[in-house]
């Protein structure tokens, strides 16, 4: 979170934290503000917002989301969270259950259970037509597949993710292209990886996203070094430095260190 954004977030939270401001919130807004309060380390306000969200929840699904967030905030065990997911699915609250099982998959990373919960979450998301959830779901399934060495399966999920992201979501497209490029590079499909990174870079430049420029240019430098083209790698890394300086931002140390190593090797 940038310093300016943090200041605005603090101001927003203070508006509701003082007096009876919280009491005027509906469940949806209270849940969103609780996430913001959590990010800023305002634990007491998180609890207050979540307690209020439960009180004003208008239906079983809203109550379930509130219970889920409270359980996470209070450090409930994985088994307790899974139990809530099972109960939610049995009650026909499939959107809620999908979110809970996605979280259970994250808690289970590195175990066989991760794929089981991720697939269960994806099935439920597809049943309710949760496009945003499916985008996150494919990203998670791709990650798990990659960790298991199933690179073609990982690639398949990343392609599905890219295919369902709306064209209007430029940032998400940019990130998805870079992720897909990485898996292509991992299996040695360097030309495909390069094309995807160039496409990701174009989107990053369109929206002037420095992180996106860094990821794409860094990846292109990797491909250049793999192809024994150190001069091209240097061009890509120099472009990163130039872009950051043009925007008045500090060049990341990792970039400067990599440039120094390339210079020494030449």
Secondary structure as the mmCIF struct_conf table of DSSP 4:
data_model
#
loop_
_struct_conf.conf_type_id
_struct_conf.id
_struct_conf.beg_label_comp_id
_struct_conf.beg_label_asym_id
_struct_conf.beg_label_seq_id
_struct_conf.end_label_comp_id
_struct_conf.end_label_asym_id
_struct_conf.end_label_seq_id
HELX_RH_AL_P HELX_RH_AL_P1 UNK A 3 UNK A 17
BEND BEND1 UNK A 18 UNK A 18
TURN_TY1_P TURN_TY1_P1 UNK A 19 UNK A 20
HELX_RH_3T_P HELX_RH_3T_P1 UNK A 21 UNK A 24
HELX_RH_AL_P HELX_RH_AL_P2 UNK A 27 UNK A 39
TURN_TY1_P TURN_TY1_P2 UNK A 40 UNK A 41
HELX_RH_AL_P HELX_RH_AL_P3 UNK A 43 UNK A 56
BEND BEND2 UNK A 59 UNK A 59
HELX_RH_AL_P HELX_RH_AL_P4 UNK A 60 UNK A 73
TURN_TY1_P TURN_TY1_P3 UNK A 74 UNK A 75
HELX_RH_AL_P HELX_RH_AL_P5 UNK A 78 UNK A 90
TURN_TY1_P TURN_TY1_P4 UNK A 91 UNK A 92
HELX_RH_AL_P HELX_RH_AL_P6 UNK A 94 UNK A 107
TURN_TY1_P TURN_TY1_P5 UNK A 108 UNK A 110
BEND BEND3 UNK A 111 UNK A 111
TURN_TY1_P TURN_TY1_P6 UNK A 112 UNK A 112
HELX_RH_AL_P HELX_RH_AL_P7 UNK A 113 UNK A 128
TURN_TY1_P TURN_TY1_P7 UNK A 129 UNK A 129
HELX_RH_AL_P HELX_RH_AL_P8 UNK A 131 UNK A 147
TURN_TY1_P TURN_TY1_P8 UNK A 148 UNK A 149
HELX_RH_AL_P HELX_RH_AL_P9 UNK A 151 UNK A 164
BEND BEND4 UNK A 165 UNK A 165
TURN_TY1_P TURN_TY1_P9 UNK A 167 UNK A 168
HELX_RH_AL_P HELX_RH_AL_P10 UNK A 170 UNK A 186
TURN_TY1_P TURN_TY1_P10 UNK A 187 UNK A 188
HELX_RH_AL_P HELX_RH_AL_P11 UNK A 190 UNK A 206
TURN_TY1_P TURN_TY1_P11 UNK A 207 UNK A 208
HELX_RH_AL_P HELX_RH_AL_P12 UNK A 210 UNK A 226
TURN_TY1_P TURN_TY1_P12 UNK A 227 UNK A 228
HELX_RH_AL_P HELX_RH_AL_P13 UNK A 230 UNK A 246
TURN_TY1_P TURN_TY1_P13 UNK A 247 UNK A 248
HELX_LH_PP_P HELX_LH_PP_P1 UNK A 250 UNK A 252
HELX_RH_AL_P HELX_RH_AL_P14 UNK A 253 UNK A 265
#
